Every structure is written in C-alpha cells, then in structure tokens.
Amino acid sequence: MDKRPIGVYDSGVGGLTGLRALMRMLPDEDFVYFSDSGRMPYGPRPLPELRRIAVQDMDYLASFGVKAILAACGTISSAAKEELRAYPIPAFGVLAPALDTMAAVPGDGPLAIVATAASIASGEFTDVLWKKCGMRREIVGVPCPELAPLIESGHTRRDDPLVVDCVQRALAPIRGRSFDAALLGCTHYGFIEGAIRDALGEDVKLLSAADCGAAALRDYLTQNALTGGERAERRFFVSGDVRAFEAFAEAYLEIGPVHAEQVPVMEI
C-alpha cells in the first residue's frame, strides 16, 4: 500500500476528464491536480517549449511527493513522450494507451484522430497507428486549434451555437465519411463529446484518450501494489483564472465545493 498522492496535470480544465476517470477507477486515492491555464493553450507552441513545459509541470507535481503522474494532455503526450519516459517518477501520457486501444478496433476501415494542431503536426498518432496496424488502414488526422480555448472559456453545452459552429467547421474535412473509430486525442474534447458525435454520426465509435491514459496508470499502480490513498483528498493548483477553474471543476467532478490555490505562471 502506498498512500502518496497521484499527480495530474494539463494546460487547463481538459485534464479533469482524466482526473474524473481516475477518481472513478481509484476512489480512495489522493490527487494533486495542476491546471497550467496561465500558459494555455499548449497546442500552438513549438516542440522545444512543450518539452520544457512538460518537465516543469512534472517537477511541480513532484514537489508534493506524488507516486505517479498522469499528463492528461494530448499535446504533451505526443510532443514530450521521451521526457515522460525518462522522468524519475512513473509518468504516463494519454497518447500510447489511446493508440493501443485504437489499433485494436476491429476491421480495416479508416480511423480518425481529432486533436490539437501540435499533436497532429508531430506525426506521432499517424506513425504509431500505421506501425501497429501494418499500414492496412487509412489514418486521418484532424487538427482542431479552436476547440480547447472555446472549452476553457466555458462553452461546453451540446446545443451551444458557438460549440456547434466550431465543431462543424473543425470536422468539416471528415464529415460525411465512414470511420471505424475516432479518437478524441485532446482531453478537453471529452466535454463536447455530444457535439462531436452529432457532427460525425452515431455510428462512429468515439474513444477517449483521457480514459485510456487513466486506465494505464491504474493498471500500473495495481500491478505494482502502489494503490492506497489516505483520505480521498483532492488538491487543486491553478496558474490562471482560479474562480473560473473552481466553477468548472465543481460542476464537472460533482464533488462539492472546489477550492483551488493560485500559483505563479512559470517562465519557459
């Protein structure tokens, strides 16, 4: 049994999808969540910056004595996989587990990756899936730079005209096509899954990178006898707008009042 907390981080509220999944899988664990919204969005940043940010965010969580870290961010998971792998504390991204799940989807029809511009530009999704699938499937990457900032601003309702318009425009290149599955490669997108489903059609299987990453971390802790929280405590730290984060987290996590602490924006 290991009572140390689990660390989770993201560029904003998107990682709450990963945190909620972990809370359901490991209800007794303690968690420290870092929302780096003061530097959001991560998506448009160059790769060297993203790699430095990944290490900075993990170092911050390490200061709380965490036993494992989930980078609940598709951009970081694709841009800084080596930094995650080399970190002295077990660190998991959402990319590798999601791609394993994606590659196991039966059939030989095309697969869609819906993610940030940086994730798509990195080529990681396409390269890994082609290797896993033996080049037998078409992999279509769809960069969606507007979605995460829109979600951070509080627009998440399925019928919100801004959400509907933004999703329809972002997914225009693949709307009307038939896919065996589509991966929500940015953890923010779980908040607007309904609008994405409306755009792609009910027949498309949607996979969540956040859920896949959370499951991988849970399996690691379970297999290595590292589970065992103390008070199911959740602590939140935010480098951006604390009040906006609190309101978002309270509504989404459904755990009562959320009190987040303000932290300075780190220099890259």
N, C-alpha and C positions, 0 to 999 in steps of 0.2 A: 504494500500500500504506500502511495506517495501523495501527501497532502498538499504539495506545492500547486500553485495555480497554473492554468493554461493561458498562454498569451494569444491574442487575436488582433490583427491589425489590417487596416485598409486606408484608402485615401479619403474615406468619408463614411457614410452610413451603409454602403453596399455590403461591407463585411458583416453587418448584422445578420444577413442571411446565413452566413457560415456559423456565426455565434448561436443563432437560434437552433440550427441543426445540431450543433454540439450540445446545447442545453437539453435538447430532447433525447439525444443519444446517451449523454453522461449527466444526468440531472443532479448528481451530488457534487460535481466538481466546482471548484472556484475558478473564476475567469478574470483576466485583466484585458480590457478592450481599449485599443488606441485608434482614434479617428484622426487621421492626419489631414483634416479638411482645410487647414491653413495653407496647404500646398496642393490642394485639389484643383484641377484634375491631373492625374498621373499620365493619362493616355497620350497627350501630345508631346511629352518630354522626351528628349533624346536618351538613348540606351545608357550612356555613361552616368547620367543623372539618376536614372531609375535604379541602377545598380547601387549607387551610393545611398539613395533613399532607402532601399531595401535593408541595407546593413544598419543604417541609422535607426530605423524603426525597430529592428530586432534588438539592437543594443538597448533601446529604451525599455522594451518589454523585459529584457534580461535583467534590468536593474530591480525588477520586482521578484526575482528569484523563480521565474516560471520554469516548468519542467519540459514544456514543448511549446511550439509556436505554429499558428496557422496564419500564413499570408493569405488572407481571404480577399485576394485581389488578383484578377486575371492578368492584368498588365504586369504586375510584379512577378507573378508566377511564370510568365513567358519571357520576360526580359532579364530576370535575375535568378535563373534556376541554379547556376553554379554557386552563387552567393548563398542560396538557401541550402544547397547540398553541403557546402563547406562550413556552415555555421556550427559552432561548438555545442549549441543546444539543438536537439532534434527540431527541424523546421520543415514544414510541409506547405507546398503551394496547392493551388486548385487545378493546375494545368495537367500534370501527369495522371492523377487519378481520373480526371474527367476524360482524358483521351483514351485511357484503358477501357473505361465504360463505353465510350463512343465506338471504339474499334470492335467491341463485342456485339454491337447492334446487328442482328441477322439481316441477310440479304446482300445485294450488290448494287443497290441504288445509291444515288448521291447523298452526301452528308453536308450540312451547312454549319458554319461556325459564325456565330453572331457575337462580336467582341469589340473592344476599343481599337482605334486606329493603330496604336503601338503594338498591340497583341497580334493583329493581322499582319502588320508590316514585318514583324520579327520572323515570320515564316514557320514558327515552331508548330503551330497547330497542323498546318498542311504537311510539313515534312514528317512529323511523327506519325500522323494518321496514315500517310501513304506507306511508310515502312511497316506499320502494324497490319495494314490491310493488303499489303502486297501489290499496291498500285492498281488494284482492281476496281476501285471506286473513285468517283469524282468528288473532290473536296472543294467546297465553295466557301470562301471567306468573305464576310460582310462587315466592313468597318462602320461603326456607329458612334462617331465622336460626340454627337449631341445628347445622347441618351443619359449618360451618367450625370452631367451637370443639371439636366432637367429634373432628374430624380432627386438630386441633392437640394434643389430648390423647393421640394415638397410636392411635386406633381407626380402622383402615382396611381390615381384612380383610373380604372379601366375605361371609363367614359369621359375622362378629361379631354376636351378638344385639343389641348396642346400635346398631350401624350399620344392621342390617336394620330394627329397630324405628323408628329415627329417619327413615330414608329412606322407609319405608312411610307414616309419618304425614305427612311433609313433602309427599309426592307424592300423597296421598290425593285431592286435588281433581281430579287429571287421570288417575288410574289407571283403566285400562279403556277409555280413549278412544284413538282412532286419530289419530296425528300423522305428518306427512311427515318432521319432524325435531325434535329437541330440542337446544337449545344449553346446554352447561354454562357458564353465564356467570360463575361464580366459579372461579378457578384451583384452589382447594382440591378441587373436586369430581372432578377427574381421578383422585384417589387412591381414590375409591369408585365409579368408573365401573361396575364389575361389579354392585354392589348397585343402582345406579340403573337399569342395564339390566334387572336382574331385576324391578324394580318396574314399568317401563314396557313391557317386552316386547322380544323380539329384533328385531322388525320396525321399531322406531323407529330412525331414523338419529341417532346422537349426534355432535354437533360440539363440539370443544374450543376455547374462547376462547383458552386458552394457546397452542395450536398455531398458531392464526390470527395472533395477535399476534407470535409468534416469526417466522413466515414473512414478515410485513410488514416487520419490522426487517431480516431477512436480505436481502430484495429491495432495500431502500433502500441498505444498505451495498454490495451487489454492484453496483447500478446507478451508484453514485457513487464506485466504486473506493476504498472505505474498509475493505475486508477486509484481514486480515493480522495475526494475533496473533504474539506472540514466543515464548512458552513453553507455551501452552495452560494458563496458570496460573488457578486459581480461588481467590479470597479471599472469606471469609465474615465478616459482621459481624452481631451479634445484640443487640437491646435487651432481650430477655427471657431465657429459660432456655437457656443455651448448650449444656449437656450434652444436653438433650432434642433440640435442633436438630441437633447433631452426629450423634446416633444415627439420627435420621430421614433426614438428608441422605446419610449413608453407605449406608444400606440402599436408598434410592431412586435415587441417582445412580450407584451402583456404581463409585465412583472411588477406593476405598481409604479410608484414614483421612481424616476431615474435621476440620480444626482451625479453629474459629470464634473470633473475638475479641469480647469483651463490650464494648458501648458503652452510655453512659447513655441513659435514656429522655428524649426531648426534650419540653420543655414546649410545649403548643399555644398 
